[in-house]
Amino acid sequence: MLPELKNALLARINSIPIVQTLELEIVRFGDGYCETRVPRRRKYDGVFESFHGGLLMTLADSTACFAILTRTGPDTRLTTTDMNIRFLAPCLTDVTARARVIKFGRTLCPVAIDLFDVQEQLVAVAQVNYILLNHQSPADPDAANNYILRPAS
């Protein structure tokens, strides 16, 4: 990934209010891949003193979006169409989300997300589908790079 693209993605991501609220950290980017981490805070606990499931879904949704942006560039407009999550174990520690784009379609992008605790125990699996509202052709392998290579106006 070009450093300019990485910096543009980080600037876009860090402008999102939920990123600051959850203290979300970008661990790694790749082509159609993003890994994030959120610290466990008691204020994020649900009824049973574990990481609240709704916040785990929020993390999965956000990380899925960031994985797509690695392919489209940070200015692409997109939105979630649907999502599901299966909780496998309570999360009692910080949580790491690893999102991988399953298919980069012309308009729809399904993304698979695995969520792990600090012991690398799988605590949840999710799938999020996004619709691209304005995007460049997925046939262009450098579509995300086009954002960076355009001359400034």
N, C-alpha and C positions, 0 to 999 in steps of 0.2 A: 504494500500500500504506500502510495506517495505520501511524504510527510505533510504536504499541503492539504491533501484530502483528510488525513488523520486529524490535523489541527482544525480544519473546518468542521468535521464531525464532532470533535470534542467541544468546540465553541457552541455548536447548535445544541448538543445534548446538555451542556452545563447551563443553558438558558432556560431549561424546562423546570418549572417550580418543583415538581415531585422529586426530581433528582436531588435537590438540596434538602427537601423534607425528609427523604429516606436515607440521606447521606450515601447515595448510590455512587459506587466507584466503577469506572471502566477498567477491567483487568486486561482485556485483550480484544483486538479486532482482527478479522480476516475477511476474505472474500465470502460474503454471505454468512458471516459468523460474528458473534459478539459474546463476550463473557463479562458478567458484572458481579459485583458483590455488595451486599448491604449488611451492616452490623445489626446484631440483635439488640434491641433496646426493650426494656420491660413495657414501655409505652406502646409498643407494637404487638403486645401479647393479646391473644383472644381469651375466650372463656377458660381454657384449660392450661393457662400459663405456658403457652408455646407461641411461636411466631404466628400471627393472625393469617388465616388462609386467604383472606381478601387482599392482604398486602403481598403475599406470595404471588397471587395472580397478577397484581399490579406490576410486580417486578418481572414476571414472565412476559407480560404484554409489552412493557417498555423495552426489555432486552430484545424481544422479537423485532420491534420497530427499528432498533439500532442495527441489527443484523441486516435488515433490508436496506437501510441507508448506506451501508458499505458498498452496495451495488448501484444505488441510484444517485448518491450524493446527498448532501444535507438539506437541500432546498426542495426536495420532492414532497408534494402533498400526498398524504396517505392516511387511511384510518382503519381501525379495526372493524371487521364485519362480524366476526364471532370468535369465541374462544371457549376452551374447556380445560379443566385441570383435574387430575387424579392425585389425591393426597395419599402418600404411602407410609409416612411416619411423621411424628411430631418433629418440628424443627426447634431445637432448644439452643441453637448457636447462631453465629453469623450464617448467612445463606449466600451461595454462589449460584448464579443462573448461567447456563450455556445454551445459546440459541443458534440454530442452524436453519437456513432457508431450505425448505424441502424442494420447492419449485419456484423459479422466478418467472411467472407468467406475464402475459401482456397487461393484464389488469389485476389478477389475484396472485397473492403470494402466501402460501401456507408455510408456517414456521414451527419447528419442533423445539421445545425447551425442556431441559432437564434441570432440576433444582437440587442442590446438594448442601448438606451441613458441613462443618469444618472437618469432620472425620471422613468426608467423601461418601457418606451414606446418602443414597437417593431418597429425598423426602417428598418429591412430587414430580410429575411429568405433565406437560401442558402442550396444547397446540393452539396457535393463534393464526387466524387468517386476516390478511390485510388486503384492501383494495387500493391500487395506485390511482390517484386522482389526476396527476400530471406526471408523466415520466418519459424517459427516453427509451428507445427500443431495446428490449432484452437481447436482441441479436447483436447489439454492439457490446463486445466484451469490455470496452473501456468507458462505458456509459458514466460510471461514477467519476472517472477522471476528467470527463468533459467539463464538469463543473469548475475544475481548477484551471483548465487550459484555455478557457474563454478569455479574451482580452477584457480588461476593466473598462467600463463605460463611464 
